[in-house]
Amino acid sequence: MNVIKTAIPEVLIIEPKVFGDARGFFFESFNQRAFDEAVGKKFEFVQDNHSKSSRGVLRGLHYQIQNAQGKLVRVARGAVFDVAVDIRRSSSTFGHWVGTELNDQNHKQLWIPPGFAHGFFVLSESADFLYKTTDYYSPEHERCIAWNDADLRIEWPDIGVLPQLSEKDSGGLPLKQANIFD
């Protein structure tokens, strides 16, 4: 696999080796040994999730203040713009974000370590979004930062429609007011 560093060194784009021909393709979507080597640390994944969303749906920016989750995310069908925001107050990249398109053609994955908020915006008619987590979902510890926080200035793609948000995501707090990591 090819590992691409982003502007936030801990957030990595992972490009698997894809073997394809006229019949289709094959790629190894996860290999623990190769992943550990790529991130330079061993993480144990405890949960796999699958989300399906329609065009224009924006999910995030989510994180858990306790039981913080690292996430390895990818798209099996469709396309999304995926974003990670550093919300570790002690980090030199605190308040910075990185974003990349994940789709069923480029097969890219994004590694988002614990201590980051995460969100995605669906660019295609629908998208099947798959992700592994390093800790279990803990609804009582889940938090949400506003997707359109003026201080973050995330450059979401313009697809000609306003983002569709859940009630929870509509109530996301600005980073300044959010309960975050030290």
C-alpha positions in Angstrom: 0.0 0.0 0.0 1.0 3.6 -0.5 0.8 5.9 2.5 0.5 9.6 1.9 1.1 12.1 4.8 -1.3 15.0 5.0 -0.8 18.5 6.4 -1.6 17.0 9.8 1.1 14.3 10.2 -1.0 11.8 12.2 -3.8 11.8 9.6 -2.8 9.5 6.7 -4.2 8.7 3.3 -3.8 5.0 2.5 -3.9 3.8 -1.1 -4.2 0.1 -1.4 -2.6 -1.8 -4.3 -5.5 -2.6 -6.6 -5.3 -5.5 -9.1 -7.8 -5.2 -11.9 -8.6 -6.5 -15.3 -11.6 -6.8 -17.6 -13.3 -9.1 -14.9 -13.1 -6.5 -12.1 -10.7 -5.8 -9.3 -9.2 -7.1 -6.1 -7.5 -5.3 -3.2 -6.7 -6.0 0.4 -8.8 -3.4 2.3 -7.1 -4.1 5.6 -3.9 -5.8 6.8 -3.1 -5.3 10.5 0.7 -5.7 10.1 0.9 -3.3 7.1 -1.4 -0.8 8.9 0.7 -0.9 12.1 3.8 -0.3 10.1 2.2 2.6 8.2 1.0 4.5 11.3 4.0 3.5 13.4 1.9 2.3 16.3 -0.4 -0.7 17.0 -4.1 0.0 17.2 -6.7 -2.6 17.8 -10.0 -2.3 15.9 -13.1 -3.4 17.8 -16.0 -2.3 15.6 -16.8 -2.1 11.9 -19.6 0.2 10.8 -21.4 0.8 7.5 -23.3 3.9 6.7 -25.4 4.6 3.6 -26.3 8.2 2.8 -27.8 10.2 -0.1 -26.3 13.0 -2.1 -25.9 16.2 -0.1 -26.0 14.5 3.3 -23.3 15.8 5.7 -22.5 13.8 8.8 -20.3 15.3 11.5 -18.1 16.6 12.9 -18.3 13.8 15.4 -16.0 12.5 18.1 -16.2 10.9 21.6 -14.7 12.9 24.5 -14.2 9.6 26.4 -13.6 6.3 24.7 -12.0 8.3 21.9 -12.1 6.5 18.6 -9.5 6.2 15.9 -11.2 5.6 12.5 -10.1 4.0 9.3 -12.6 5.1 6.8 -13.3 4.3 3.1 -16.1 4.3 0.5 -17.3 1.1 -1.0 -19.8 2.8 -3.4 -20.1 6.4 -4.4 -18.0 9.4 -3.4 -17.6 11.6 -0.3 -15.5 14.5 0.8 -14.0 13.3 4.1 -12.7 15.7 6.8 -10.6 15.3 10.0 -10.2 18.2 12.5 -7.5 18.2 15.1 -9.2 18.9 18.4 -6.3 18.2 20.7 -5.6 21.6 22.5 -1.9 20.7 23.1 -1.3 19.9 19.5 0.7 22.2 17.1 -2.1 21.5 14.5 -5.0 22.2 16.9 -8.0 23.6 15.0 -6.5 22.6 11.6 -8.3 20.3 9.2 -7.5 18.1 6.3 -10.0 16.8 3.7 -9.8 14.4 0.8 -12.2 12.7 -1.6 -12.8 9.0 -1.0 -14.6 7.1 -3.7 -15.2 3.7 -5.2 -12.7 4.5 -8.0 -9.7 5.6 -6.1 -10.2 3.2 -3.2 -8.4 5.5 -0.8 -8.8 5.2 2.9 -8.2 7.9 5.6 -6.7 7.1 9.0 -8.1 9.5 11.6 -6.5 8.9 15.0 -8.1 9.4 18.4 -8.3 13.1 19.3 -9.9 14.2 16.0 -13.4 15.2 15.0 -14.6 13.6 11.8 -17.2 14.3 9.1 -18.1 13.6 5.5 -20.2 15.1 2.8 -21.8 12.9 0.1 -20.9 14.0 -3.4 -22.6 11.1 -5.4 -26.2 10.1 -5.7 -25.6 7.9 -2.6 -22.6 6.5 -0.8 -21.8 3.4 1.2 -19.3 4.5 3.8 -17.4 1.9 5.8 -15.2 2.4 8.8 -13.3 0.6 11.5 -13.0 2.0 15.0 -10.5 1.6 17.8 -13.1 1.9 20.6 -16.8 1.1 20.9 -19.6 3.6 20.2 -20.4 5.4 23.4 -23.5 7.6 22.9 -23.1 9.4 26.2 -19.6 10.6 25.3 -20.4 11.5 21.7 -20.0 15.2 20.8 -20.4 17.3 17.6 -18.7 20.3 16.3 -20.5 22.6 13.9 -19.7 21.5 10.3 -19.7 25.2 9.3 -17.7 26.6 12.2 -16.4 30.0 11.0 -13.1 29.6 12.8 -12.4 26.2 11.2 -13.2 27.4 7.7 -13.6 24.0 6.2 -13.8 24.2 2.4 -16.7 21.8 1.7 -17.2 21.1 -2.0 -20.1 23.0 -3.7 -22.4 20.4 -5.3 -25.2 22.8 -5.8 -27.3 21.7 -2.8 -27.3 22.7 0.8 -26.0 20.0 3.2 -28.7 17.8 4.7 -28.1 17.5 8.4 -29.5 15.3 11.2 -31.0 17.1 14.2 -27.9 16.2 16.2 -25.5 17.6 13.6 -27.6 20.8 13.2 -26.9 21.4 16.9 -23.1 21.1 16.6 -21.1 23.6 18.7 -18.4 25.9 17.6 -14.9 24.6 18.4 -14.5 27.4 20.9 -17.4 26.1 23.0 -16.9 22.4 22.5 -15.7 19.9 25.1 -12.4 18.8 23.5 -9.1 17.0 24.3 -6.2 18.7 26.3 
